[in-house]
Amino acid sequence: MPLFGKNLRDLIRATFKRFIFSFRFQLIALVLCAILPMMGMIVVETVYADANHTPTRNLPLLIGIAVFTITATWIVGDHFLLRQFNVLIVTAKRLQNGDLSARSGITTARGEVGELIYAFDNMAEALQWHDEDRKQREEELRENERRLHEMVEETRRAAARAEALVHTANLLNAQHNLEVVLGIICEETSTALNVPLVNISLYDEQRDLLYVAHHIGAPLEYRTLATPTPRSVYDSFVQQLGTNLIVFPDVQAVPGLPDHSLYAKFNIRSAAGISMTREGKLVGVLGIGTIGESRTFDESEIKLLQGLTNQATQAITNAQLFEESARRLKRTQALREIDLAITASPDLQLILKIMLEQTISQLNVDAADVLLLRQSGMLEFVAGQGFRATDIKRSLLPISEGYAGQAVMERRTVNVGDLSHADNSLLHSQVIGRENFVCYYGVPLMTKGEVKGVLEVFHRATLTPDSEWLEFLETLAGQAAIAIDNITLFNNLQRSNAELISAYETTLDGWSHALDLRDKETEGHTLRVTKMTLELAQLAGLSGMGLFHIRRGALLHDIGKMGVPDLILFKPDALNEEEWIIMRKHPQYAYELLSPIAYLRPALDIPYCHHEKLDGTGYPRGLKGEQIPFAARLFTVVDIWDALTSDRPYRAAWSKEKTREHLKSLAGTHLDPRAVDLFLGIIA
């Protein structure tokens, strides 16, 4: 531009000089042309009119006129021409200096000068237009470059945000543990936004408040010192701001914020927070902050924070659902384990041990015990876990005293949130008062409308349980009540069965003794054969209920003889054929007598089959070999031995040696050889 102005100025100056020179020359010529005739006329007139007058007197006048004419011409030329050219030169200098708005401002010039000025002004206007057009295009170019730079920068930031979000998503997708998820969110948010402080507050629906769940960048005590914020306070604060995105360049300058004193304590300066919501429900708040320095968060950082918040909301919700499902599954498995213990074992201590282990584990408490309500009206400690002292096992408490007694009397769950401000004398043991417990729950064990005892849980810190926790505690109490009731019923049934069995056994002993009393000659026979048969059965490998049935069968082996007439039963001489027919019916009589009694049906083998023979010649059914019950085969050997070695009205007792040989002779035909060998081994 300066070069162009200089060239233009030189061009105008050269043109002007040539024009002035030509103009002056023409002007002088014109003046001379005008003066000379006048001078000629004057000289002629003078010559002719007054030739004798002195001509020298007119010469100064003529010179003066000539000078005046030249001066006037010069002044007029300077006024009407040189000044206009000077204006053009000044205007050209302004153009040279960059003032393209400069114009000559001359509008009255005519002729060549007027055309020159008009052309000059048009040229200046064209230059200004082109310059303005150039500047506009340069501005547009710079704007485009700026926009392109912004687009590139935004693309870079968007890529960085996307990379940060993808990286965070990959980390979060692999985790289901809530504490781990919270830690990842805090670390990744701190890295992505380059902030030292990140805080996550979660919403506790049960208590209707926000509490600090995890944070980084501040001392650990920050989490414990931070006061939980009621939901109503937070909603009111958000409502005042009109947005769920909160940004404070200087958080210490906002005195109305919760925990404002902590910001100064930990030198927290700038902060931003955004609500985490899912399906219209508040999940929590993700907050970021700086330590000691003020900072503004630009639009890109806010967008990244919003993206991280969305991911955090999803991840936290998933982790909470996973933990909730896992917790419910564990509690279901715990109840299942207790159910299996109840159904599989009659041992109350074992069942209560399993139940208390599950109670402490699933409810995250320090200790638990079970008190049973006795008929005396006393609550007795029967099982407990988690206590430091051992002498608690001797605890007894009247139901009219203590928290446990209150739970029994009022048939409701009793809760003491802070035992330090309660009357520890109401606890059922002074030992518990020395355990440093803070929280207490006592649940009555009720089943079928009756209170069986109390389930107590203790914790050495404050508990803030939700409804699900309380429901599970009451479910455990219900399981314990069922277990106690079942064991009580089982024990009562066992006792009743034992008493009934004892009565049955006494009855059988009475029947056996009655048979012996009826037949003086065979008195003691039943007890002897019963004893020897049991020994033989044990040697043969029988055990358990089989021995019980053998004993009962041996005691009742001759009960069928109650159907045999005394004339035949006590006849001192040998029986005839007709009498033998009647006598041989006594096994059938025994079957008909005992088979209707379910309790004695398993013992029928001996009374019904002890006269069967291995070769099938026995009675009453003529069974052979393995068809004869094993118990009957064992008993037959013993019965023959005792009968032959005892006196009878119709013969004297045999010697043991003769009887032994007789048994050997019957082995394989009448008697089972194995039974004979085992028996002879016993009597040897």
Secondary structure as GFF3:
##gff-version 3
##sequence-region A 1 684
A	DSSP	alpha_helix	2	50	.	.	.	ID=ss1
A	DSSP	three_ten_helix	55	57	.	.	.	ID=ss2
A	DSSP	alpha_helix	59	77	.	.	.	ID=ss3
A	DSSP	pi_helix	78	82	.	.	.	ID=ss4
A	DSSP	alpha_helix	83	96	.	.	.	ID=ss5
A	DSSP	alpha_helix	111	173	.	.	.	ID=ss6
A	DSSP	alpha_helix	178	193	.	.	.	ID=ss7
A	DSSP	beta_strand	197	204	.	.	.	ID=ss8
A	DSSP	beta_strand	209	216	.	.	.	ID=ss9
A	DSSP	alpha_helix	221	225	.	.	.	ID=ss10
A	DSSP	beta_strand	229	230	.	.	.	ID=ss11
A	DSSP	alpha_helix	231	241	.	.	.	ID=ss12
A	DSSP	beta_strand	245	248	.	.	.	ID=ss13
A	DSSP	three_ten_helix	251	253	.	.	.	ID=ss14
A	DSSP	alpha_helix	260	265	.	.	.	ID=ss15
A	DSSP	beta_strand	268	278	.	.	.	ID=ss16
A	DSSP	beta_strand	281	291	.	.	.	ID=ss17
A	DSSP	alpha_helix	299	344	.	.	.	ID=ss18
A	DSSP	alpha_helix	348	363	.	.	.	ID=ss19
A	DSSP	beta_strand	367	373	.	.	.	ID=ss20
A	DSSP	beta_strand	378	385	.	.	.	ID=ss21
A	DSSP	three_ten_helix	391	394	.	.	.	ID=ss22
A	DSSP	beta_strand	396	398	.	.	.	ID=ss23
A	DSSP	alpha_helix	402	410	.	.	.	ID=ss24
A	DSSP	beta_strand	414	416	.	.	.	ID=ss25
A	DSSP	three_ten_helix	419	421	.	.	.	ID=ss26
A	DSSP	three_ten_helix	424	426	.	.	.	ID=ss27
A	DSSP	alpha_helix	430	433	.	.	.	ID=ss28
A	DSSP	beta_strand	439	447	.	.	.	ID=ss29
A	DSSP	beta_strand	450	459	.	.	.	ID=ss30
A	DSSP	alpha_helix	467	518	.	.	.	ID=ss31
A	DSSP	three_ten_helix	520	522	.	.	.	ID=ss32
A	DSSP	alpha_helix	525	539	.	.	.	ID=ss33
A	DSSP	alpha_helix	545	555	.	.	.	ID=ss34
A	DSSP	three_ten_helix	559	563	.	.	.	ID=ss35
A	DSSP	alpha_helix	566	569	.	.	.	ID=ss36
A	DSSP	alpha_helix	577	583	.	.	.	ID=ss37
A	DSSP	alpha_helix	586	594	.	.	.	ID=ss38
A	DSSP	three_ten_helix	601	603	.	.	.	ID=ss39
A	DSSP	alpha_helix	605	609	.	.	.	ID=ss40
A	DSSP	three_ten_helix	625	627	.	.	.	ID=ss41
A	DSSP	alpha_helix	630	644	.	.	.	ID=ss42
A	DSSP	alpha_helix	656	666	.	.	.	ID=ss43
A	DSSP	alpha_helix	673	683	.	.	.	ID=ss44
###
